[in-house]
Amino acid sequence: MVITTLTTRGQKISNQIVCADVIEITQGPFTFTALTESILTEEDKIVIRYEVDGEYCSHEISNDMLNNAHVEDGQIVFAYGSQLSISLYKLTATNAVE
């Protein structure tokens, strides 16, 4: 299940952050998925920290990027034609009952 933690109201996106366990970033022809370390909302940007192959990385989303973003097929696309989109996923645990 995709969680668009940058919530949508029509085509506008606000920076109301919840939590996400996994981030998927698509930039041009490359896509990678990583475990999310933290999501911080700062005054002028959102900082998503994640782990890839044992290394910690971060991705900053500025308010300017948010203002020009839209949602397309459950992904946050930051500008038309920019070839950058981010999806955030929340993992859920289910209990098996015999």
FITOR-311983 format. One line per 4 residues: number of its first residue (from 1); their letters; for each residue x, y, z of N, C-alpha, C. Coordinates in nm, 4 decimals. Atoms other than C-alpha are relative to their C-alpha. Layout:
BEGIN
NUM> a> X/Y/Z/X/Y/Z/X/Y/Z  ...
END
This chain:
BEGIN
1> mvit> 0.0842/-0.1191/0.0000/0.0000/0.0000/0.0000/0.0881/0.1245/0.0000  -0.0778/-0.1235/0.0089/0.1409/0.3377/-0.0988/-0.0591/0.1025/0.0950  0.0440/-0.1117/-0.0835/0.1237/0.6134/0.1577/0.0583/0.1263/-0.0604  -0.0479/-0.1293/0.0455/0.1455/0.9571/0.0051/0.0038/0.0889/0.1228
5> tltt> -0.0076/-0.0741/-0.1248/0.2716/1.1257/0.3179/0.0012/0.1496/-0.0246  0.0225/-0.1383/0.0385/0.2734/1.4526/0.1322/-0.1432/-0.0001/-0.0508  0.1408/0.0271/0.0280/-0.1051/1.4612/0.1372/-0.0505/0.0823/-0.1172  0.0494/-0.0652/0.1201/-0.2977/1.5502/-0.1735/-0.1368/0.0606/0.0242
9> rgqk> 0.1323/-0.0625/0.0083/-0.5862/1.7869/-0.2147/-0.0133/0.0454/-0.1442  0.0008/-0.0269/0.1435/-0.6616/1.7758/-0.5828/0.1401/-0.0185/-0.0530  -0.1369/0.0065/0.0491/-0.3292/1.8537/-0.7456/0.0980/0.0657/0.0963  -0.0905/-0.0666/-0.0933/-0.1891/2.0437/-0.4449/0.0489/-0.0990/0.1045
13> isnq> -0.0603/0.0906/-0.0970/0.0414/1.8715/-0.1996/0.0492/0.0821/0.1184  -0.0488/-0.0685/-0.1197/0.1000/1.9828/0.1582/0.1004/-0.0897/0.0699  -0.1070/0.0775/-0.0615/0.3824/1.8718/0.3826/-0.0399/-0.0540/0.1368  0.0408/0.0675/-0.1227/0.1875/1.6842/0.6480/0.0635/-0.1382/-0.0011
17> ivca> -0.0781/0.1231/0.0023/0.4244/1.4029/0.7329/-0.0507/-0.0978/0.1046  0.0230/0.1071/-0.0954/0.3333/1.0745/0.8929/0.1283/-0.0821/0.0020  -0.1230/0.0780/0.0016/0.5779/0.7846/0.8932/-0.0041/-0.0986/-0.1159  -0.0105/0.0982/0.1073/0.7002/0.5461/0.6279/0.1207/-0.0877/0.0280
21> dvie> -0.1095/0.0938/-0.0233/0.9181/0.2365/0.6476/0.0927/-0.0129/-0.1202  -0.0766/0.0223/0.1224/1.0323/0.2197/0.2864/-0.0202/0.1187/-0.0930  0.0076/-0.1066/0.0998/1.1131/0.4886/0.0296/0.0434/-0.0586/-0.1339  -0.0384/0.0397/0.1350/1.1255/0.4295/-0.3447/0.0197/0.1278/-0.0807
25> itqg> -0.0317/-0.1199/0.0779/1.2960/0.6941/-0.5573/0.0254/-0.0417/-0.1442  -0.0225/0.0221/0.1426/1.2765/0.6971/-0.9362/0.0539/0.1294/-0.0581  -0.0591/-0.1176/0.0632/1.5077/0.9356/-1.1168/0.0511/-0.0430/-0.1362  -0.0340/0.0434/0.1346/1.5247/0.8968/-1.4915/-0.0247/-0.1494/-0.0131
29> pftf> 0.0199/0.1444/0.0182/1.5758/0.5290/-1.5780/0.0308/-0.0826/0.1248  -0.0434/0.0727/-0.1186/1.6968/0.4367/-1.2276/-0.1054/0.0043/0.1099  0.0914/0.0090/-0.1134/1.4760/0.3173/-0.9426/0.0702/-0.0764/0.1102  -0.0507/0.0781/-0.1115/1.5883/0.2128/-0.5978/-0.0938/0.0118/0.1181
33> talt> 0.0837/0.0081/-0.1188/1.4143/0.1136/-0.2784/0.0914/-0.0123/0.1203  -0.0845/0.0020/-0.1191/1.5551/0.1673/0.0699/-0.0858/0.0044/0.1252  0.0665/-0.0124/-0.1293/1.4608/0.1391/0.4358/0.0094/0.1436/0.0469  0.0033/-0.1388/-0.0452/1.3564/0.4755/0.5755/0.0502/0.0084/0.1431
37> esil> -0.0531/-0.0221/-0.1343/1.5563/0.5928/0.8762/-0.0854/0.1019/0.0747  0.0830/-0.1032/-0.0635/1.3593/0.9106/0.9496/-0.0547/0.0946/-0.1057  0.0577/-0.1047/0.0838/1.1368/1.1754/0.7954/-0.0199/0.1210/0.0896  0.0062/-0.1204/-0.0825/1.1801/1.5253/0.9381/-0.0608/0.1141/-0.0792
41> teed> 0.0559/-0.1194/0.0616/0.9721/1.8303/0.8590/0.0697/0.1201/0.0608  -0.0657/-0.1218/-0.0452/1.1831/2.1436/0.8831/-0.0776/0.1190/-0.0545  0.0777/-0.1192/0.0348/1.0723/2.5013/0.8282/-0.0185/0.0173/-0.1501  0.0088/-0.0249/0.1439/1.1503/2.5183/0.4566/0.0213/-0.1247/-0.0849
45> kivi> -0.0243/0.1215/0.0777/1.2008/2.1541/0.3583/-0.0375/-0.1241/0.0806  0.0199/0.1315/-0.0600/1.1356/1.7878/0.4292/0.1272/-0.0793/-0.0267  -0.1218/0.0786/0.0150/1.4383/1.5666/0.4905/-0.0341/-0.1466/0.0260  0.0235/0.1434/-0.0123/1.4025/1.1933/0.4287/0.1366/-0.0674/0.0061
49> ryev> -0.1264/0.0723/-0.0149/1.6928/0.9862/0.5611/-0.0279/-0.1489/-0.0172  0.0210/0.1416/0.0282/1.7332/0.6270/0.4448/0.1336/-0.0712/-0.0108  -0.1201/0.0828/0.0026/1.9811/0.3404/0.4333/0.0042/-0.0801/-0.1292  -0.0211/0.0769/0.1229/2.1204/0.1904/0.1120/0.1325/-0.0736/0.0132
53> dgey> -0.1209/0.0831/-0.0096/2.3696/-0.0982/0.1294/0.0856/0.0368/0.1206  -0.0733/-0.0302/-0.1228/2.4662/-0.0080/0.4863/0.0455/0.1438/0.0123  -0.0386/-0.1409/-0.0058/2.5243/0.3604/0.4052/-0.1241/0.0859/0.0177  0.1126/-0.0899/-0.0242/2.3009/0.6408/0.5284/0.0037/0.1157/-0.0986
57> cshe> 0.0130/-0.1069/0.0987/2.1778/0.8895/0.2690/-0.1183/0.0864/0.0406  0.1179/-0.0830/-0.0258/1.9279/1.1733/0.2721/-0.0456/0.0650/-0.1295  0.0595/-0.0665/0.1154/1.6948/1.3384/0.0255/-0.0804/0.1173/0.0531  0.0709/-0.1192/-0.0463/1.5706/1.6939/0.0753/-0.1038/0.0421/-0.1030
61> isnd> 0.1075/-0.0499/0.0854/1.2410/1.8179/-0.0631/-0.0315/0.1407/0.0479  0.0223/-0.1392/-0.0408/1.2195/2.1964/-0.0553/-0.1457/0.0392/-0.0213  0.1362/-0.0503/0.0189/0.8972/2.3948/-0.0319/-0.0265/0.0361/-0.1459  0.0168/-0.0319/0.1420/0.9553/2.5143/-0.3903/-0.0319/-0.1259/-0.0806
65> mlnn> 0.0281/0.1258/0.0689/0.9634/2.1519/-0.5061/-0.1421/-0.0459/0.0302  0.1357/0.0404/-0.0386/0.6431/2.0820/-0.3112/-0.1055/0.0797/-0.0746  0.0983/-0.0860/0.0657/0.4638/2.3773/-0.4657/-0.0214/-0.0381/-0.1459  0.0100/0.0390/0.1403/0.5334/2.2397/-0.8137/-0.0266/-0.1490/-0.0186
69> ahve> 0.0177/0.1451/0.0079/0.4584/1.8753/-0.7312/-0.1438/-0.0374/-0.0321  0.1328/0.0562/0.0205/0.1659/1.6611/-0.8346/0.0081/-0.1509/0.0213  0.0042/0.1444/-0.0218/0.0563/1.3021/-0.7798/-0.0432/-0.0685/-0.1282  0.0275/0.0731/0.1233/0.0604/1.0576/-1.0678/0.0174/-0.1486/0.0289
73> dgqi> -0.0041/0.1444/-0.0265/-0.0242/0.6871/-1.0229/0.0563/-0.0318/0.1379  -0.0429/0.0258/-0.1365/0.0368/0.7072/-0.6477/0.1393/0.0480/0.0328  -0.1339/-0.0510/-0.0243/0.3800/0.8655/-0.6879/-0.0027/0.1516/0.0034  -0.0138/-0.1449/-0.0051/0.4818/1.2198/-0.6011/0.1004/0.0396/-0.1076
77> vfay> -0.0861/-0.0430/0.1096/0.6246/1.3782/-0.9171/0.0258/0.1487/0.0198  -0.0326/-0.1338/-0.0458/0.8104/1.6999/-0.8470/-0.0075/0.1085/-0.1049  0.0251/-0.0992/0.1048/0.7788/1.8751/-1.1817/-0.0303/-0.0780/-0.1263  0.0318/0.0691/0.1241/0.6327/1.7844/-1.5160/0.1275/-0.0136/-0.0818
81> gsql> -0.1192/0.0231/0.0804/0.9148/1.6243/-1.7127/0.1297/-0.0038/0.0775  -0.1255/-0.0020/-0.0758/1.1666/1.6314/-1.4259/0.0577/-0.1385/0.0215  -0.0420/0.1386/-0.0151/1.1875/1.2503/-1.4127/0.0414/-0.0326/0.1429  -0.0262/0.0339/-0.1400/1.1929/1.2462/-1.0314/-0.1326/-0.0267/0.0678
85> sisl> 0.1199/0.0296/-0.0770/0.9263/1.0733/-0.8273/0.0382/-0.0800/0.1231  -0.0255/0.0674/-0.1264/0.9104/0.9389/-0.4731/-0.1283/-0.0661/0.0470  0.1118/0.0695/-0.0633/0.6811/0.6783/-0.3221/0.0434/-0.0413/0.1396  -0.0282/0.0398/-0.1374/0.6621/0.6085/0.0508/-0.0954/-0.1125/0.0373
89> yklt> 0.0795/0.1174/-0.0353/0.5402/0.2763/0.1862/0.0072/-0.0248/0.1501  0.0057/0.0395/-0.1407/0.4321/0.1660/0.5331/-0.0169/-0.1512/0.0030  0.0115/0.1447/-0.0125/0.4934/-0.1979/0.6193/-0.1022/-0.0325/0.1080  0.0993/0.0389/-0.0996/0.2120/-0.3719/0.8041/0.0251/-0.1438/0.0427
93> atna> -0.0152/0.1350/-0.0534/0.2314/-0.6761/1.0264/-0.1378/-0.0622/0.0161  0.1266/0.0703/-0.0182/-0.0449/-0.9337/1.0213/0.0250/-0.1241/0.0841  -0.0109/0.1181/-0.0850/-0.1024/-1.2086/1.2752/-0.0715/-0.1170/-0.0658  0.0614/0.1202/0.0551/-0.1669/-1.5584/1.1480/-0.0698/-0.0758/0.1122
97> ve> 0.0763/0.0748/-0.0997/-0.4364/-1.7447/1.3366/-0.0300/-0.1378/-0.0570  0.0248/0.1366/0.0473/-0.4545/-2.1225/1.3079/-0.1396/-0.0440/0.0357
END
